[in-house]
Structures are given as C-alpha cells and as structure tokens.
Amino acid sequence: MATGEETPLEPSAVVDVKAFVPAKSLDVAKQFYVDLGFTLNWSDEGIAEFQIGAFRFLLQRFYVKEHAGHHGKTSRHAALGAACAVLERPNRRSLAYRR
C-alpha cells in the first residue's frame, strides 16, 4: 500500500447494507409491499424500511426518473426458496386498483 492511502474496510466491520428504492407515491408503494408479504418495520413521511426474512430495503419518497434505473424502471432480484408460496400472494391484476 502506498504512503497516504487509507486502509480498506474489513468485511467484518460491515453490519448492514440496504438498497434505497424510489417511490412516486410512498403511501401506495408501502401498501404494495405490505400486500406482497413484506413487513413494514418503521416509516415516517419520507422513508420506510421493509423486511422479508433477513432481507431489508428502504423505500423512499424521492423519485427522479433518470435515477430510478434503466429507462425509469428499477430492477430488483429475489432468489426464492418456496416459489409456490410467493405465487399465492396477490398478483399484479389484484393490485392494479391501487395505481
């Protein structure tokens, strides 16, 4: 390591990493994730923390199309152990009334 460079952070020092997910309407988005089975851990007027199992993310009332992902769409990836249980959750059609 060259003189003056900082020591890299050790992986064991990291205790949590969460993604920020933008929302045009925080209230509608919060209900969407609750309907899908996520637990709303806490929220205020600008941000909410959701959890499913050991995985958490922050939903925020901040939306800029260019920041929201590829062509204004945010990508999410979820690896499912019990896909049948997920398929029993409300589908897109049953949630469409909330738009």
Sequence and secondary structure as in RCSB ss.txt:
>XXXX:A:sequence
MATGEETPLEPSAVVDVKAFVPAKSLDVAKQFYVDLGFTLNWSDEGIAEFQIGAFRFLLQRFYVKEHAGHHGKTS
RHAALGAACAVLERPNRRSLAYRR
>XXXX:A:secstr
  TT      GGG     EEEE SSHHHHHHHHHHTT EEEEE SSEEEEEETTEEEEEES   GGGSSBTTB  
     S HHHHHTS  HHHHGGG 
